[in-house]
Amino acid sequence: YTEMVTSGAVIHGDRERLLGFDEAEHPVALQLGGSDPDDLAQSAVIGAGFGYDEINLNVGCPSDRVQSGRFGACLMAEPELVADCLAAMRDAVEVPVTVKCRIGIDDQDDEEDLSRFVETVAARGCRTVIVHARKAWLEGLSPKENREIPPLDYQRVYRLKEQFPQLEIVINGGITALEAIGEHLERVDGVMLGRAAYQNPYLLSRAQARVFGGPEPQPREEYVRRLLPYLERQLDRGTALKHVTRHVLGLFQATPGARLWRRHLSENAHRPDAGIEVMLDALATREGVAEEGAIPPAPE
């Protein structure tokens, strides 16, 4: 999933910068923010034209900036409008259109209001609802606090699945362990990882093996090697190295040399002339290798 991009930015902004992605990233979903059905439909068409595999409407972000623009979590108070937006997007594109929400906002009733919201959007054809199992308090809490303070209520999401068995219900919020993923999948259709996957990307390789039956995880160094062709393509496009390396700072989390890896990338990737050698040197520094840039060649 992308960061949330507003419909106005998609329509009027630098689309290549905002929406462009590498083929290696598939499957990838474009997450939109907005409240005007026509604008969201136009944005969905643009996103589908860029090759996104899914268009997602964010009705869960609680930031002040989002509220002032009448999109994000505040829209949970207007389920009919959300349903109109989703219907317009579905009519405009062939790829799946989904919605991400909270279990409620402010003084909403977690049971009745969430059920009414989901029933309303489902009646207009939305088949997938991603639920952050935490209420958003738009008054009195900061966006950061809204990610941590309101208590998680996974049971409420389970009951939602029982109430709407025909829908695909995906649970999100505070999930960090593979064991927890398996437990959730016994009650709902999917699990979304956010901060856990970002802070510890290697978790995804373990999930690939345990959840999807894929190959066993490779050493972390192997994933660095696999990243290099992508990194070279991004540098050729004019992308600054720091915009790639900041997303892999946590790759070696909780392993020897992790701090050296993070420090080398943080101190050197921002340089205007920084190239692929910075990542090679970071790996060599972490491994304590005298000959910088030593990465085993790819197997034939």
C-alpha positions in Angstrom: 0.0 0.0 0.0 1.2 3.5 -0.8 1.1 6.3 1.6 -2.3 8.1 1.5 -2.4 10.5 -1.5 -5.2 13.0 -1.7 -7.4 13.1 -4.8 -6.5 16.7 -5.3 -2.8 15.8 -5.5 -3.4 13.0 -7.9 -5.4 15.2 -10.2 -3.3 18.3 -10.1 0.1 17.2 -8.8 3.2 15.6 -10.3 1.8 12.2 -11.0 5.0 10.4 -11.8 6.5 11.5 -8.5 3.4 10.7 -6.5 2.3 7.5 -8.2 5.2 6.1 -10.1 6.5 2.7 -8.9 8.7 -0.1 -10.0 7.4 -3.3 -11.6 9.1 -5.3 -8.8 6.6 -3.8 -6.3 3.5 -5.6 -7.6 1.0 -6.3 -6.2 0.6 -2.7 -4.9 -2.4 -0.7 -3.9 -2.9 3.0 -4.2 -4.4 4.5 -1.0 -6.5 7.6 -1.7 -7.9 10.3 0.6 -10.8 12.5 -0.3 -14.6 12.9 -0.1 -15.7 14.0 -3.5 -17.0 11.0 -5.5 -16.2 12.5 -8.9 -12.6 13.5 -7.8 -12.0 10.0 -6.3 -13.4 8.3 -9.4 -11.0 10.4 -11.6 -8.1 9.6 -9.2 -9.0 5.9 -9.3 -8.9 6.0 -13.1 -5.5 7.7 -13.0 -4.2 5.1 -10.5 -5.4 2.2 -12.6 -3.7 3.7 -15.6 -0.4 3.6 -13.6 -0.9 -0.1 -13.1 -2.0 -0.3 -9.5 -3.6 -3.6 -8.5 -6.1 -2.1 -6.0 -7.5 1.3 -5.1 -8.1 1.8 -1.4 -10.0 4.7 0.2 -8.6 5.7 3.6 -11.3 6.4 6.2 -9.0 5.8 9.2 -6.4 8.6 9.3 -7.1 10.9 12.3 -4.7 13.8 11.6 -5.9 17.4 11.9 -4.8 18.1 8.4 -6.9 15.3 7.1 -10.0 16.4 9.1 -9.8 19.9 7.8 -9.9 18.5 4.2 -12.9 16.3 5.1 -11.3 13.0 4.5 -9.8 10.3 6.7 -11.4 9.1 9.9 -13.9 11.9 10.2 -15.8 10.3 7.2 -16.8 7.4 9.4 -19.6 9.8 10.6 -20.8 10.0 7.0 -21.2 6.4 5.8 -23.6 7.3 2.9 -21.0 9.7 1.5 -18.3 7.0 1.8 -20.6 4.6 0.0 -21.1 7.1 -2.8 -17.4 7.6 -3.1 -16.7 3.9 -3.2 -19.5 3.3 -5.7 -18.1 6.0 -8.0 -14.6 4.5 -7.8 -15.9 1.0 -8.5 -17.9 2.2 -11.5 -14.8 3.9 -12.9 -12.2 1.1 -12.8 -11.9 -2.7 -13.2 -9.4 -3.2 -10.3 -10.7 -3.9 -6.8 -11.8 -0.9 -4.7 -11.5 -1.3 -0.9 -11.9 0.8 2.2 -9.8 1.1 5.4 -11.5 2.3 8.5 -11.4 2.3 12.3 -13.8 0.6 14.7 -15.3 4.1 15.3 -14.5 7.7 16.1 -15.1 9.8 19.2 -18.4 8.9 20.9 -19.7 6.6 18.2 -21.0 3.3 19.5 -18.4 0.7 18.5 -21.1 -2.0 17.8 -24.0 -0.2 16.1 -22.1 2.6 14.2 -19.4 0.3 12.9 -22.0 -2.2 11.7 -24.0 0.5 10.1 -21.0 1.9 8.4 -20.0 -1.5 6.9 -23.6 -2.4 6.0 -23.9 0.9 4.1 -20.7 0.5 2.1 -21.4 -3.2 1.4 -24.8 -2.3 0.0 -23.1 -0.2 -2.7 -20.8 -3.1 -3.7 -17.7 -2.8 -1.5 -16.5 -6.3 -0.7 -13.3 -5.7 1.3 -13.0 -3.7 4.5 -9.7 -3.3 6.3 -10.3 -2.4 10.0 -7.8 -0.8 12.3 -9.1 -2.3 15.6 -8.8 0.9 17.5 -11.2 3.8 17.8 -9.9 7.2 16.6 -10.4 10.2 18.9 -10.4 13.2 16.7 -10.7 15.6 19.6 -8.0 15.6 22.3 -5.5 13.1 20.9 -2.7 13.7 18.5 -2.2 11.4 15.4 0.7 9.6 17.2 -1.5 9.1 20.3 -4.3 7.7 18.1 -1.9 4.9 17.0 -1.2 3.9 20.6 -3.6 5.1 23.3 -7.1 4.0 22.4 -7.3 0.3 23.3 -7.3 -2.3 20.6 -10.4 -4.4 20.3 -9.7 -7.3 18.1 -12.9 -9.1 19.3 -15.0 -6.3 17.7 -13.4 -7.1 14.3 -14.1 -10.8 14.8 -17.7 -10.0 15.5 -17.8 -7.9 12.4 -16.7 -10.9 10.3 -19.3 -13.1 11.9 -21.9 -10.4 11.1 -20.8 -10.1 7.5 -19.4 -13.5 6.5 -19.8 -12.6 2.8 -17.3 -9.8 3.1 -13.5 -9.9 3.2 -12.6 -8.5 6.6 -8.9 -7.7 7.2 -7.6 -6.8 10.7 -5.0 -4.2 11.4 -3.4 -2.6 14.4 -0.7 -3.5 16.9 0.1 -6.9 15.3 3.8 -7.7 15.5 4.3 -11.4 15.9 3.9 -14.2 13.4 2.1 -16.3 16.0 -0.6 -13.6 16.3 -1.0 -13.5 12.6 -2.0 -17.2 12.6 -4.4 -16.6 15.4 -6.1 -13.7 13.6 -6.4 -15.7 10.4 -8.6 -18.2 12.2 -11.2 -15.5 12.7 -10.8 -13.1 9.8 -9.7 -13.2 6.2 -6.5 -11.2 6.3 -4.0 -9.4 8.5 -2.4 -6.1 7.6 1.0 -5.2 9.1 2.0 -1.6 9.2 4.7 -0.3 11.6 5.9 -3.9 12.4 6.8 -4.6 8.8 8.4 -1.2 8.3 10.5 -1.3 11.5 11.5 -4.9 10.9 11.3 -5.7 7.1 12.8 -9.2 7.6 9.6 -10.2 9.3 8.0 -10.3 5.9 10.4 -13.0 4.7 9.3 -15.1 7.7 5.7 -14.4 7.0 6.2 -15.5 3.4 7.3 -18.9 4.5 5.0 -19.5 7.5 1.8 -17.9 6.2 2.0 -18.4 2.5 4.0 -21.5 2.3 6.8 -19.9 0.4 10.6 -20.6 0.6 12.4 -20.4 3.9 13.9 -17.0 4.6 17.3 -16.2 3.1 20.1 -14.4 5.1 19.5 -10.7 5.3 22.5 -10.0 3.2 20.8 -11.9 0.3 17.9 -9.4 0.4 20.4 -6.5 0.2 21.8 -8.2 -2.9 18.3 -8.6 -4.4 17.6 -4.9 -3.7 20.6 -3.7 -5.7 19.1 -3.8 -9.2 16.0 -1.9 -8.0 18.3 0.6 -6.3 20.2 1.1 -9.5 17.0 1.7 -11.5 15.9 4.3 -8.9 19.2 6.1 -9.1 19.0 6.2 -12.9 15.5 7.8 -12.5 17.0 10.5 -10.4 15.7 9.3 -7.1 18.0 10.3 -4.2 19.6 7.3 -2.4 18.3 8.4 1.0 14.7 7.9 -0.2 15.4 4.2 -0.7 17.8 3.5 2.2 15.6 5.0 4.8 13.2 2.1 4.3 15.7 -0.6 5.0 17.3 0.8 8.1 15.6 -1.9 10.2 16.6 -4.8 8.0 19.2 -6.1 10.4 17.2 -5.3 13.6 18.3 -7.2 16.6 21.4 -8.7 14.9 25.1 -8.0 15.4 26.2 -5.0 13.5 22.7 -3.5 13.1 23.8 -0.2 14.6 26.7 0.0 12.2 24.4 -0.6 9.2 21.9 2.1 10.3 24.7 4.6 11.2 26.5 4.2 7.9 23.3 4.6 5.8 22.1 7.5 7.9 25.4 9.4 7.8 26.1 8.9 4.1 23.0 8.3 2.0 22.0 12.0 2.1 25.1 13.1 0.2 24.2 14.5 -3.3 26.7 12.2 -4.9 25.6 9.1 -2.9 25.4 6.0 -5.0 25.0 2.2 -4.7 28.5 2.0 -3.0 27.0 3.5 0.1 24.8 0.4 0.6 27.7 -1.9 -0.3 29.9 -0.1 2.2 27.2 -0.2 4.9 27.0 -4.0 4.4 30.7 -4.4 4.5 31.0 -2.2 7.6 28.3 -4.3 9.4 30.1 -7.5 8.5 33.4 -6.2 9.6 34.8 -7.1 6.1 38.1 -5.4 5.3 37.4 -5.4 1.5 34.4 -3.1 1.2 31.4 -4.0 -0.9 31.8 -7.8 -0.6 28.5 -9.4 -1.5 28.4 -13.0 -2.9 27.3 -13.3 -6.5 23.8 -14.3 -7.3 23.3 -18.1 -7.8 22.8 -19.2 -11.4 
